[in-house]
Amino acid sequence: MALFGTGLGTKSAKCVIISDTVNRGDGHTVCDRDPQTAVMEAGWSNNHTYEVRGEMTVRRLDTLLAEDVQVMKIDVEGFELEVLQGAQGLLQQHNVWYIMAECNVGIIGRDGEQRFLRFLESMGYYISTHSFSGPFLPVDRIRSGKASIPEPDFANLFCVSQLVLCAIAANLAFAVRGGGHSYEAMSLINSGLVIDLKRMDSMRLVPGSNAGSAGGAAGIVNGSNRASPRVLVGPGARVGPVYAFLSKHGRMLEGATCPSVGISGSTLEQRPRV
């Protein structure tokens, strides 16, 4: 195994890593710019104070690798296309047999999704959201911009409860994954069962009442007026899409800043205020 101490992108660059002075996990990489200017502009955007945490370089992947690759896995919080574009020479001149990459539409949007799909198709890849053996997205729909990553089927509370009961009956250790963003790997377990809630990501606005949450969703309410409309959010939703949904309905939520963090973990970590 070889580890490369560099970031990946579409071009070589010198970068700095900045983050909130209080929330060190709120990291941003700023390249080919004056670090102090980047720090000030980041603070202006949200009235927080930022500071430089370190330096790093960014390079194209095709300047690091020049050989066949069996499997390439990419999960870089919405920058998957930039990594792939920086690997174009590798993809064209060598065999990269399989690519497993995240396409988070909640971060990159539908336009970003279309660019992502078209680039992979232009490199000669068949694209599936299920497995390396298909079923595959139709090539003509990708080229015409009409293909999209299918929305997942919504799981339900009954399925999760049955998994828990089966694990208990089998004396099998289990872990529950919301966003899978735990630095302590609390959403993983060795020799056990991982219950992934990512398909339980529905969000809906419901009339206010004094009833509790239902349907496996967490109720986000206005603490000063419980008769106001509520937003029911599934435990597998990520905070980025949740924040966008709340904004459309005149609400905001104090919580995690990374858009791919799960709402469950963010809510359990701190009591949300809306």
PAKE-336648 format. One record per residue: residue in three letters; x, z, y of N, C-alpha, C in turn. Coordinates in steps of 0.1 Angstrom, whole numbers, padded with zeros to 4 digits, always signed. Each point is the difference from the previous one (the first is absolute). Example, Ala and Ser with C-alpha at 12.3 -4.5 7.8 and 13.67 -1.06 7.14 Angstrom:
BEGIN
ALA+0132+0078-0057-0009+0000+0012+0009+0000+0012SER-0004-0007+0011+0009+0000+0011-0008+0008+0011
end
This chain:
BEGIN
MET+0008+0000-0012-0008+0000+0012+0009+0000+0012ALA-0004-0008+0010+0007-0001+0013-0009+0003+0011LEU+0004+0009+0009-0008+0004+0012+0007-0006+0012PHE-0008-0007+0009+0005-0006+0012-0005+0008+0012GLY+0009+0005+0008-0004+0008+0011-0004-0008+0012THR-0011-0008-0001-0004-0009+0011-0015-0002-0002GLY-0007-0003+0011-0014-0004+0000+0000-0015-0003LEU-0012-0005-0002-0002-0014-0003-0010-0006+0010GLY+0003-0013+0005-0008-0006+0009+0002-0015+0001THR-0004-0007+0010+0002-0014+0001+0013-0004+0006LYS+0008+0009+0006+0013-0003+0006+0008+0012+0000SER+0013-0002+0002+0010+0012+0001-0002+0006+0014ALA+0000+0014+0000-0002+0007+0012+0006+0014-0001LYS+0003+0005+0012+0004+0014+0001-0012+0008+0005CYS-0003+0011-0006-0012+0007+0003+0002+0015+0002VAL-0009+0007+0006-0001+0014+0001-0013+0005-0006ILE+0000+0012-0005-0012+0006-0006-0004+0011+0010ILE-0012-0001+0005-0005+0010+0010-0013+0007-0006SER-0002+0012+0004-0012+0007-0005-0004+0011+0010ASP-0012+0005-0001-0006+0010+0008+0009+0013-0001THR+0003+0007+0011+0008+0012-0001-0005+0011-0009VAL-0014+0000-0001-0006+0010-0009-0003-0006-0014ASN-0006-0011-0001-0003-0007-0012+0011-0009-0004ARG+0010+0005-0008+0011-0009-0003-0004-0011-0010GLY-0011+0001-0007-0004-0010-0009-0006-0012+0008ASP-0003+0001+0013-0005-0011+0007+0011-0009+0005GLY+0006-0007-0010+0012-0008+0003-0003-0014+0003HIS+0008-0006+0009-0001-0014+0004+0014-0006+0000THR+0001-0012-0004+0013-0007+0001+0000-0010+0011VAL+0009+0001+0009+0001-0009+0012+0013-0007+0000CYS-0001-0014+0000+0012-0008-0002+0003-0008+0013ASP+0013-0002+0002+0005-0008+0011-0006+0003+0013ARG-0001+0013+0003-0005+0004+0013+0007+0013+0004ASP+0000+0003+0013+0006+0012+0004-0007+0012-0005PRO+0007+0009-0007-0007+0012-0007-0008+0008+0010GLN+0006+0003+0011-0007+0009+0010-0013-0006+0005THR+0001-0013+0003-0013-0007+0004-0010+0000-0011ALA+0004-0001-0012-0010+0000-0011-0006+0014-0001VAL+0008+0011+0002-0005+0013-0001-0010+0003+0011MET+0003-0005+0012-0010+0002+0011-0013-0007-0002GLU+0001-0013-0004-0012-0008-0002-0009+0006-0012ALA+0007+0005-0010-0008+0006-0011-0007+0013+0005GLY+0006+0007+0009-0007+0012+0006-0011-0004+0009TRP+0001-0011+0007-0010-0004+0009-0013-0003-0007SER+0001-0005-0012-0011-0006-0008-0010+0012-0004ASN+0005+0012-0002-0008+0010-0005+0003+0014+0006ASN+0007+0000+0011+0003+0013+0007+0008+0010-0009HIS+0008-0005-0009+0008+0008-0008+0015-0002+0004THR+0008+0009-0005+0015-0001+0003+0007-0005-0012TYR+0008-0010+0001+0007-0006-0011+0015+0002+0002GLU+0008-0001-0011+0014+0001+0001+0006-0009-0011VAL+0013-0004+0002+0007-0008-0010+0005+0009-0011ARG-0003-0004-0012+0003+0007-0012+0013-0005-0008GLY+0002-0013+0002+0011-0006-0007+0001-0015+0002GLU+0010-0006-0006+0003-0014+0002-0001-0007-0014MET-0003-0013+0000+0000-0007-0012+0001-0015+0003THR+0003-0008-0010+0000-0014+0001-0011-0006-0008VAL-0004-0012+0004-0010-0008-0007+0006-0013-0004ARG-0002-0005-0012+0006-0012-0005-0010-0008-0008ARG+0002-0013-0001-0008-0008-0009+0003+0003-0014LEU-0010+0000-0009+0003+0002-0014+0008-0011-0006ASP-0002-0012+0005+0008-0011-0006+0014+0000+0004THR+0005+0009+0009+0014+0002+0002+0006+0011-0008LEU-0009+0007-0007+0005+0011-0009+0000-0004-0015LEU-0010-0008-0004-0001-0004-0014+0001-0015-0001ALA+0008-0005-0010+0001-0014-0003+0000-0002-0015GLU-0010+0005-0007-0001-0001-0014-0015+0001-0005ASP-0003-0003-0012-0013+0000-0005-0005+0015+0000VAL-0013+0002+0002-0006+0013+0000-0012+0000-0009GLN-0001+0010-0009-0011+0000-0009-0013+0005+0007VAL+0000+0011+0007-0011+0006+0006+0004+0005+0014MET-0008-0004+0011+0003+0005+0013-0013+0008+0004LYS+0002+0013+0004-0011+0008+0005+0002+0003+0015ILE-0010-0002+0008+0001+0002+0014-0012+0008+0005ASP+0002+0011+0006-0010+0009+0006+0006+0006+0013VAL-0002-0006+0011+0006+0004+0012-0010+0001+0012GLU-0012+0005-0003-0009+0004+0010-0004-0012+0010GLY-0003-0011-0005-0005-0011+0008+0011-0010+0004PHE+0012+0002-0004+0011-0009+0004+0005-0008-0013GLU-0009-0002-0010+0003-0007-0012+0004-0015+0003LEU-0008-0006+0009+0002-0014+0004+0014-0002+0006GLU+0004+0009+0009+0013-0001+0006+0011+0001-0010VAL-0001+0009-0010+0010+0001-0011+0001-0013-0008LEU-0012-0005-0003-0001-0013-0008+0006-0012+0008GLN-0003+0000+0013+0006-0011+0008+0015+0001+0001GLY+0005+0012+0000+0015+0002+0000+0006-0002-0014ALA-0008-0002-0010+0004-0004-0013-0002-0014-0004GLN-0004-0008+0010-0004-0014-0003+0011-0008-0007GLY+0013+0002+0004+0011-0007-0007+0001+0004-0014LEU-0001+0013-0003+0000+0005-0014-0011-0006-0008LEU-0012-0001+0006-0012-0005-0008+0002-0015-0002GLN+0006-0007+0009+0002-0015-0002+0011-0003-0009GLN+0011+0007+0000+0012-0003-0007+0002+0007-0014HIS-0008+0010-0002+0001+0007-0013-0014+0003-0005ASN+0000+0005-0013-0012+0003-0006-0004+0015+0002VAL-0010+0002+0008-0006+0014+0001-0013-0001-0008TRP+0000+0005-0012-0011-0003-0009-0013+0006+0004TYR+0001+0013+0004-0013+0007+0003+0002+0008+0013ILE-0010+0000+0009+0000+0008+0012-0012+0009+0000MET+0002+0012+0002-0011+0010+0001+0001+0006+0014ALA-0010-0004+0009+0001+0004+0014-0014+0005+0004GLU+0000+0010+0009-0012+0005+0006-0004-0010+0011CYS-0014-0001+0001-0005-0008+0011-0011+0009+0006ASN+0004+0008+0010-0010+0010+0005-0007-0006+0012VAL-0012-0005-0002-0007-0007+0010-0004+0010+0011GLY-0001+0013-0003-0003+0010+0010+0011+0001+0011ILE+0012-0004-0004+0011+0000+0010+0003-0013+0006ILE+0000-0011-0008+0004-0013+0005-0012-0008+0005GLY-0012+0003-0004-0012-0007+0004-0002-0013-0008ARG-0011-0007+0002-0003-0011-0008+0010-0012+0003ASP+0004-0001+0013+0009-0011+0003+0013+0002-0007GLY+0005+0012+0000+0012+0003-0007-0001-0002-0015GLU-0012+0003-0005-0002-0002-0015+0001-0015-0003GLN-0005-0009+0009+0000-0014-0003+0014-0005+0001ARG+0008+0005+0010+0014-0004+0001+0008+0004-0013PHE-0003+0012-0004+0007+0005-0012-0003-0009-0013LEU-0013-0003-0002-0004-0008-0011+0006-0014+0001ARG-0001-0006+0012+0005-0014+0001+0015+0000-0002PHE+0008+0010+0004+0014-0001-0002+0003+0001-0015LEU-0006+0009-0007+0003+0001-0014-0004-0013-0008GLU-0011-0006+0004-0004-0012-0006+0010-0011+0003SER+0005-0001+0012+0009-0010+0004+0014+0001-0008MET+0003+0012-0004+0012+0002-0008-0003-0002-0015GLY-0012-0005-0004-0003-0004-0013-0006+0011-0009TYR-0005+0010+0006-0005+0011-0008-0015+0000-0002TYR-0004+0003-0012-0015+0003-0002-0002+0014+0003ILE-0012+0003+0006-0002+0014+0006-0012+0006-0007SER+0002+0012-0005-0011+0007-0007+0000+0015+0006THR-0012+0005+0001-0001+0014+0004-0002+0009-0013HIS+0001-0005-0012-0002+0007-0012+0012+0002-0008SER+0007-0011-0003+0012+0001-0009+0008-0013+0001PHE+0012+0000-0006+0008-0012+0001-0005-0011-0008SER-0010+0002-0009-0006-0010-0008-0014-0005+0005GLY-0003+0004+0013-0013-0004+0006-0011+0010-0002PRO-0012-0004+0004-0004-0013+0006+0006-0002+0014PHE+0002-0013+0004+0007-0003+0012-0009-0005+0011LEU+0004+0002+0012-0008-0005+0012+0001-0015+0000PRO-0011-0007+0003+0001-0015+0000+0009-0005+0011VAL+0009-0009-0004+0010-0006+0009-0006-0006+0012ASP-0011-0008-0002-0006-0007+0011-0006+0009+0010ARG-0005+0012-0004-0006+0010+0009+0012+0007+0008ILE+0011+0002-0006+0011+0005+0007+0005-0009+0011ARG+0001-0013-0003+0005-0010+0009-0010-0002+0012SER-0013+0002-0003-0010-0003+0010-0002+0013+0008GLY+0006+0011-0003-0002+0013+0007-0013+0007-0004LYS-0006-0004-0011-0013+0006-0004+0002+0010-0011ALA+0012+0002-0006+0002+0010-0010+0002+0014+0006SER-0003+0010-0007+0002+0013+0005+0002+0010-0012ILE+0006+0011+0003+0002+0010-0011-0014+0006-0003PRO-0005-0001-0012-0013+0005-0003-0001+0015+0003GLU-0012+0004+0006-0003+0014+0002-0001+0007-0013PRO+0005+0012-0002-0001+0007-0013-0014+0005-0002ASP-0004+0000-0013-0012+0006-0003+0000+0015+0003PHE-0010+0006+0005+0000+0014+0004-0002+0008-0013ALA+0009+0010-0002-0002+0009-0011-0010+0011+0005ASN-0003+0009-0008-0010+0010+0004+0005+0014-0005LEU-0007+0010+0005+0003+0014-0003-0001+0003-0014PHE-0010-0007-0007-0002+0003-0014+0012-0004-0008CYS+0006-0011+0003+0012-0005-0008+0011+0010+0001VAL+0002+0005+0012+0011+0009+0003-0002+0013-0008SER-0013+0005+0001-0003+0013-0007+0002-0002-0015GLN-0003-0011-0005+0001-0002-0015+0015-0001-0004LEU+0008-0006+0009+0015+0000-0003+0005+0014+0000VAL-0004+0009+0010+0005+0013+0000-0005+0008-0012LEU-0012-0002-0004-0005+0007-0012+0007-0004-0013CYS+0003-0013-0001+0008-0005-0011+0014+0005-0001ALA+0006+0001+0012+0014+0005+0001+0000+0015-0005ILE-0010+0008+0005-0001+0014-0004-0002+0001-0015ALA-0009-0008-0005-0003+0001-0014+0012-0004-0009ALA+0008-0009+0005+0012-0004-0007+0012+0008+0003ASN-0002+0010+0008+0011+0009+0004+0012-0009+0007LEU-0005-0009+0008+0010-0010+0006+0001+0003+0015ALA+0012+0002+0004+0003+0003+0014-0004-0013+0008PHE-0005+0002+0013-0004-0011+0008+0003+0003+0015ALA+0002-0011+0007+0002+0001+0015-0010-0010+0006VAL-0004+0003+0012-0009-0009+0008+0007-0006+0011ARG-0002-0013+0001+0007-0008+0011-0010-0005+0010GLY+0002+0003+0013-0009-0005+0010+0007-0012+0006GLY+0010+0002+0009+0008-0011+0005+0013-0002-0007GLY+0005+0010-0008+0012-0002-0007+0012+0001+0010HIS-0001+0008+0011+0010+0000+0010+0007+0014+0000SER+0000+0007-0011+0005+0013-0001+0016+0000-0002TYR+0007+0005+0010+0014+0001-0001+0005+0008-0012GLU-0009+0010-0004+0003+0009-0011-0005-0006-0014ALA-0005-0012+0001-0005-0007-0012-0011+0008-0007MET-0009+0007+0008-0010+0008-0005-0011-0009-0006SER+0000-0013+0003-0011-0009-0006+0005-0007-0012LEU+0012+0004-0006+0005-0005-0012+0002+0012-0010ILE+0001-0004-0013+0002+0010-0010+0007-0006-0012ASN+0009+0007-0006+0007-0005-0012-0009+0004-0012SER-0001-0009-0010-0007+0003-0012-0014+0005+0002GLY-0007-0007+0009-0014+0004+0003-0008-0011+0006LEU-0011+0003+0006-0010-0009+0005+0000+0000+0015VAL+0001-0012+0006-0001-0001+0015-0014-0006+0003ILE-0008+0007+0007-0014-0005+0004+0002-0005+0014ASP-0001-0014+0001+0002-0007+0013-0013-0002+0007LEU-0002+0005+0012-0013-0001+0007-0001-0012+0009LYS+0010-0009+0000+0001-0011+0010-0013-0008+0001ARG-0007-0002-0011-0012-0008+0001-0012+0007+0007MET+0002+0013+0001-0011+0008+0007+0003+0001+0015ASP+0000-0012+0006+0004-0001+0014-0011-0004+0010SER-0012+0002-0004-0011-0004+0008-0001+0008+0013MET-0006-0005+0010-0002+0007+0013-0014-0004+0005ARG-0008+0009+0005-0013-0003+0005-0004+0011+0010LEU-0008-0005+0010-0006+0009+0010-0014+0004-0005VAL-0003+0013+0000-0013+0004-0004-0006+0009+0010PRO-0013+0001+0001-0007+0009+0010+0004+0014-0002GLY+0001+0008+0011+0004+0014-0001-0010+0008-0007SER+0005+0010-0008-0009+0010-0006+0009+0012-0003ASN-0006+0010-0006+0007+0012-0004+0004+0000-0014ALA-0003-0011-0007+0004-0001-0014+0015-0003-0002GLY+0005+0004-0012+0014-0002-0002+0003-0015-0003SER+0013-0003-0002+0004-0014-0003-0005-0003-0014ALA-0001-0013-0003-0006-0005-0013+0008-0012-0004GLY-0002-0004-0013+0006-0012-0005+0015+0000-0001GLY+0006+0012-0001+0014+0001-0001+0007-0004+0013ALA-0006+0002+0011+0006-0003+0013+0001+0013+0008ALA+0010+0000+0009+0002+0011+0008-0007-0002+0013GLY-0008+0010+0005-0008-0001+0012+0009+0003+0012ILE+0002-0009+0009+0007+0003+0013-0011+0002+0011VAL+0000+0011+0005-0011+0003+0010+0005+0005+0013ASN-0009-0001+0010+0003+0006+0013-0003+0015-0001GLY+0010+0008+0002-0002+0015-0002-0009+0006+0010SER-0002-0006+0011-0009+0006+0010-0015-0004-0002ASN-0003-0010-0008-0013-0004-0001-0002-0006-0014ARG-0005+0008-0010-0001-0005-0013-0012-0010-0002ALA-0008-0001+0010-0011-0010-0001+0004-0014+0004SER+0013-0001+0005+0005-0014+0004+0003-0008-0013PRO+0001-0013+0001+0003-0008-0011+0013+0004-0007ARG+0001-0001-0013+0012+0003-0007+0006-0013-0006VAL+0013+0001-0003+0007-0011-0007+0003+0005-0014LEU-0004-0006-0010+0003+0003-0014+0012-0009-0005VAL+0010+0007-0004+0013-0008-0003+0003+0004-0014GLY+0002-0010-0008+0005+0002-0014+0014+0006-0001PRO+0003+0007-0010+0012+0007-0001+0012-0009-0002GLY-0002-0012-0004+0011-0010-0002+0003-0008+0013ALA-0007+0002+0011+0003-0008+0012+0013+0004+0006ARG+0006-0009+0007+0013+0002+0007-0004+0003+0015VAL+0009+0008+0007-0004+0004+0013+0000-0011+0010GLY+0008-0011-0002-0001-0011+0010-0013-0006+0001PRO-0006-0005-0011-0014-0005+0000-0010+0010+0005VAL+0002+0013-0004-0009+0010+0004+0000+0001+0016TYR+0012+0001+0006+0001+0001+0014-0007-0012+0007ALA+0002-0012-0006-0006-0012+0006-0015+0001-0001PHE-0006+0004-0011-0014+0002-0002-0006+0010+0010LEU+0007+0011+0001-0005+0011+0009+0000-0005+0015SER+0010-0008+0003+0001-0005+0014-0012-0009+0004LYS-0004-0008-0010-0012-0008+0003-0012+0008+0002HIS-0001+0012-0004-0012+0009+0001+0003+0011+0010GLY+0010-0001+0009+0002+0009+0010+0005+0014-0004ARG+0007+0000-0011+0006+0012-0006+0015-0002-0002MET+0007+0012+0000+0014-0001-0003+0004+0012-0009LEU+0010-0001-0008+0004+0011-0009+0015+0003+0002GLU+0002+0013+0001+0014+0005+0001+0006+0001-0014GLY+0010-0007-0003+0006+0000-0013+0013-0007-0001ALA+0003-0006-0012+0012-0006-0003+0002-0013+0009THR+0012-0003+0003+0003-0012+0008+0003-0013-0008CYS+0005+0002-0012+0003-0012-0008-0013-0005-0006PRO-0003-0013+0003-0013-0005-0004-0003-0001-0015SER+0010+0001-0008-0002-0001-0015-0002+0014-0006VAL+0001+0011+0007-0002+0013-0005-0015+0001-0004GLY-0002+0007-0012-0014+0001-0004-0007+0011+0008ILE-0013-0002+0002-0008+0009+0008-0001+0013-0007SER+0000+0000-0014-0001+0013-0007+0011+0009+0003GLY+0013-0005-0002+0011+0008+0003+0001+0004+0014SER-0003-0008+0009+0000+0003+0014-0009+0011+0004THR-0012-0001-0007-0011+0010+0003+0004+0014-0006LEU+0006+0000-0012+0004+0012-0007+0012+0007+0008GLU+0008-0008+0006+0012+0005+0007-0004+0007+0012GLN-0010-0005+0007-0004+0007+0013-0015-0003+0002ARG-0007+0010+0006-0014-0001+0002-0003-0011+0011PRO-0006-0011-0003-0002-0010+0010-0010+0004+0011ARG+0003-0005+0012-0009+0001+0011-0004-0013+0005VAL-0013-0002+0002-0006-0013+0004-0006+0001+0014
end
